[in-house]
Amino acid sequence: MEDRELGINLIIDGTSYPLTIPASEEPYYRKAARIVNETLSMYKDLYSGEGNVRVLTMVALDIAFSAVKGTDEMGSTEVRRKIGELTRLIDNTLKAGK
């Protein structure tokens, strides 16, 4: 089934960003906008008076770091799960062959 398009407006740092996205991805866009706004607010407090470039650079670094770390952690969890499945399959096969 084809995903229908949905028009949404995301507010990031007080500015509205109209987007057309697949309807199934709406929750992800909304969560991403919330993360950007929360992270932006945190770094504006930490780097007040430093200028927008520095703040936006730290926001981008923070979010990219979280994405990379999350991907690595998910990947290693998935690998461990698959190894466990394969180990059980091998054990069951060896037991059945006795």
Secondary structure by P-SEA (a helix, b strand, c coil): cbbbbbbbbbbcccbbbbbbccccaaaaaaaaaaaaaaaaaaaaaacccccaaaaaaaaaaaaaaaaaaaaaaaaaaaaaaaaaaaaaaaaaaaaaac
